[in-house]
Amino acid sequence: MLLAWVCLTFAGVSISTAQPVQAISKYSEKWHTIKTTEKVYAYKPYVPRGGAMYQMKFIHKTPIKKGTYLRLIRLSTSYPWEIVRGKTYLAILRKDARWFKNVT
């Protein structure tokens, strides 16, 4: 009887001490709002006229200050981090995710 009472009392109750995860999935296909935690550099993608995507070059190195809020997406690990500033799409050529934290 005691065992039945304990099971009914605590049914559906879970206690967790884990902190919420603030990571962006490797293949997240939606835009995230992030805040930079260190200075990073963004590059403008450039494909020569008549060239293919694999011939893409990155030009116009632009510094982004620490504490800047950005919209960020990463379609897969094969592509760089993409941000949008105004109407311009820029790429951040870093493999890791230590330079930002999620805001939303």
C-alpha positions as CSV (number, residue, x, y, z in Angstrom):
1,M,0.0,0.0,0.0
2,L,2.8,2.3,0.8
3,L,4.5,1.6,-2.5
4,A,1.3,2.4,-4.4
5,W,0.9,5.7,-2.5
6,V,4.5,6.7,-3.3
7,C,4.0,5.9,-7.0
8,L,0.8,7.9,-7.2
9,T,2.2,10.8,-5.3
10,F,5.3,11.3,-7.4
11,A,3.8,10.2,-10.8
12,G,4.6,12.7,-13.5
13,V,7.1,14.7,-11.3
14,S,10.6,14.9,-12.5
15,I,13.4,16.8,-10.8
16,S,16.3,18.0,-13.0
17,T,19.3,20.1,-12.1
18,A,20.5,20.4,-15.7
19,Q,21.0,23.9,-17.1
20,P,19.2,24.9,-20.3
21,V,21.4,24.3,-23.4
22,Q,22.3,27.5,-25.4
23,A,23.7,25.9,-28.5
24,I,22.8,26.1,-32.1
25,S,22.4,22.9,-33.9
26,K,25.1,22.1,-36.6
27,Y,22.3,21.9,-39.2
28,S,20.0,24.6,-37.9
29,E,18.1,26.1,-40.9
30,K,16.6,29.0,-39.1
31,W,17.9,32.4,-38.1
32,H,19.1,32.9,-34.5
33,T,19.7,36.2,-32.7
34,I,23.1,36.1,-31.1
35,K,25.5,38.4,-29.2
36,T,29.2,38.2,-30.0
37,T,31.6,37.5,-27.0
38,E,34.8,38.5,-28.8
39,K,35.9,40.5,-31.8
40,V,35.4,38.6,-35.1
41,Y,35.8,39.3,-38.7
42,A,33.2,39.0,-41.4
43,Y,33.9,38.6,-45.1
44,K,31.8,39.3,-48.2
45,P,31.4,36.3,-50.5
46,Y,32.4,36.9,-54.1
47,V,31.9,34.6,-57.1
48,P,33.7,35.7,-60.2
49,R,31.5,36.3,-63.2
50,G,30.9,33.0,-65.0
51,G,32.4,31.1,-62.1
52,A,30.9,28.3,-60.1
53,M,30.2,28.3,-56.4
54,Y,33.2,26.3,-55.5
55,Q,35.3,29.2,-56.9
56,M,33.9,31.5,-54.3
57,K,36.3,33.9,-52.7
58,F,35.9,36.0,-49.5
59,I,36.8,39.7,-49.8
60,H,36.3,42.9,-47.8
61,K,37.3,41.9,-44.3
62,T,35.0,43.7,-41.8
63,P,35.6,43.7,-38.0
64,I,32.6,43.1,-35.7
65,K,33.0,44.4,-32.2
66,K,32.4,42.4,-29.0
67,G,28.8,42.7,-27.8
68,T,27.2,43.2,-31.2
69,Y,23.8,41.6,-31.8
70,L,23.5,39.7,-35.1
71,R,21.2,37.4,-36.9
72,L,23.0,34.1,-37.6
73,I,22.4,30.9,-39.6
74,R,24.5,27.8,-40.5
75,L,23.1,25.4,-43.0
76,S,25.7,22.7,-42.5
77,T,29.2,22.2,-41.2
78,S,30.4,22.5,-44.9
79,Y,29.4,26.1,-45.1
80,P,30.6,29.1,-43.0
81,W,28.4,31.0,-40.5
82,E,26.2,33.4,-42.3
83,I,25.0,36.8,-41.0
84,V,23.0,39.5,-42.5
85,R,23.7,43.2,-41.9
86,G,21.1,45.4,-43.6
87,K,20.7,43.8,-47.1
88,T,24.3,42.4,-47.2
89,Y,25.0,38.8,-46.4
90,L,28.4,38.2,-44.8
91,A,30.3,35.0,-43.9
92,I,32.3,34.4,-40.7
93,L,35.1,31.9,-41.4
94,R,35.3,30.2,-38.0
95,K,34.7,26.5,-37.3
96,D,33.9,26.8,-33.6
97,A,31.0,28.5,-31.9
98,R,32.9,30.0,-29.0
99,W,32.7,33.6,-30.3
100,F,28.9,34.1,-29.6
101,K,26.1,33.2,-27.3
102,N,22.4,32.8,-28.0
103,V,20.1,35.6,-27.0
104,T,16.8,34.0,-27.9
